[in-house]
Amino acid sequence: MKYISTRGQAPELTFEEAMLTGLARDGGLYLPAEIPVMSQDEIAALAGLPYEEIAFRVMWPYVSGSFGEDEFKEIIARAYEGFGHDARAPLKQLNENHFLLELFQGPTLAFKDFAMQLIGQLFQVALKRRGDRVTIVGATSGDTGSAAIEAFRGLDAVDVFILYPHGRVSEVQRRQMTTPADSNVHALAVDGDFDDCQAALKDMFNDFDFRDGVKLAGVNSINFARVLAQIVYYFSAAVSLGAPHRKVSFTVPTGNFGDIFAGYLAKRMGLPIDRLVVATNQNDILHRCLSGEGYFKGDTIPSISPSMDIQVSSNFERALYYAYGEDGGAIAQLMDELKNGGFNVSQGAMEALRESFDSGRVSEDETLETIKHTLAHSAELVCPHTAVGIKVAEEHRDTGVPMITLATAHPAKFPAAVEKASGEHPPLPSRMSDLYERPERVTRIANDLGALEDHIKRHIAE
Ligand SMILES: *Cc1c(COP(=O)(O)O)cnc(C)c1O
């Protein structure tokens, strides 16, 4: 499989090259040149298989040519062995027709472990074969950073630098990033918000001297390998509720549009997904856009679902690419307009987006109310991001089609909001119960490209 850029100007790459690169050199994002399609029989045959086997069958067409069959099976096995649940992504029932897909059984208690644990193993195998090393720099609103650090710590071919907005991540998230003792792990608390961190990361990738000098690699949700890993649980969940013989819908708490874009690819691969519902908090650029108001940046307002406090959704570019008929020139132009605040989406592209996506926005009060209501009516204590999803899902539920809401984090990752809403303190799983005792290690740094690049150059291993 070849990979192409959404902006049409970067060279075609193999899966391995696209994974090691992250962002394309024309500023675009990599996508497979063709989306592989699974037949109805192939999808039906997934029912009842272990998660790892489903993962292999769904992802194989995307990676073949870069990895061997047995090699890839071993990578998948290692990626998910540290999960706290044999089903990896268990499905729970909330009411007659509404289900929760629990994606927080991995080592850092959020769905990002599904992709990051896989990417860690893929990088290790690829770099070992090449005799190479890379510097991974990631920007995080909280969960990506901890998942990346957990996936890459201790690997000798990799240094990991994680930029997070100082004072804007939860204490559990911060401690998951600042307490690993491995010398290849570097947590950087940036004086700015998440969009500043993400912008600094993009600027580093566009500084080719720096990029080549430190062998920069990105594992943010722009990395196609991350999107790929997330396609799998749409299949595992849908077949366990009767797909391909029955349609299902998904509601996805969304920030950078990575998780829900994986659902879009699952649909294009042949999975009978009826609706894909985008759920946002008060940082609602995606909801405004899908409501026909154009794609215009607002100010990021901190919320109790901080992993979705995003006003520029980087993976939305991928959805726009398909909505604009795979026209890289049109996407490059829109992204130029975005630098000056935003753009209106053409009527044809809006119609294409609406064929797959619905959307809704949830206020802070509604989030708290939904946590309380879900505990009272379904005996589930949910994290604030998941609550945003549940609320929007209930508004979009169609009685004939099961709705699956993605439970993106464990409630113990966001204990203050969960306790405020429900009166219950969500305990950490026992394997992490000493998190509050471990010493922290972090560098506070200005929101300044020069300062960041300088720090990274001085701290990579020789
Ligand atoms: C990252 C994250 C999201 C948003 O996912 P995207 O792929 O950025 O849309 C939602 N919930 C939690 C808990 C997250 O960590």
The ligand as an SDF file (V2000), in Angstrom:
LIG
                    3D

 15 15  0  0  0  0  0  0  0  0999 V2000
   -7.7970   12.2690   23.0140 C   0  0  0  0  0  0  0  0  0  0  0  0
   -9.0750   12.1030   23.7300 C   0  0  0  0  0  0  0  0  0  0  0  0
  -10.2960   12.4140   23.1240 C   0  0  0  0  0  0  0  0  0  0  0  0
  -10.3680   13.0100   21.7350 C   0  0  0  0  0  0  0  0  0  0  0  0
   -9.8980   12.1140   20.7620 O   0  0  0  0  0  0  0  0  0  0  0  0
   -9.5420   12.6510   19.2870 P   0  0  0  0  0  0  0  0  0  0  0  0
   -8.9870   11.4730   18.5660 O   0  0  0  0  0  0  0  0  0  0  0  0
   -8.5380   13.7430   19.4970 O   0  0  0  0  0  0  0  0  0  0  0  0
  -10.7950   13.1660   18.7080 O   0  0  0  0  0  0  0  0  0  0  0  0
  -11.4540   12.1640   23.8160 C   0  0  0  0  0  0  0  0  0  0  0  0
  -11.4250   11.6420   25.0740 N   0  0  0  0  0  0  0  0  0  0  0  0
  -10.2730   11.3440   25.6930 C   0  0  0  0  0  0  0  0  0  0  0  0
  -10.3090   10.8050   27.0650 C   0  0  0  0  0  0  0  0  0  0  0  0
   -9.0560   11.5520   25.0410 C   0  0  0  0  0  0  0  0  0  0  0  0
   -7.9170   11.2430   25.6590 O   0  0  0  0  0  0  0  0  0  0  0  0
  1  2  1  0
  2  3  1  0
  2 14  2  0
  3  4  1  0
  3 10  2  0
  4  5  1  0
  5  6  1  0
  6  7  2  0
  6  8  1  0
  6  9  1  0
 10 11  1  0
 11 12  2  0
 12 13  1  0
 12 14  1  0
 14 15  1  0
M  END
$$$$
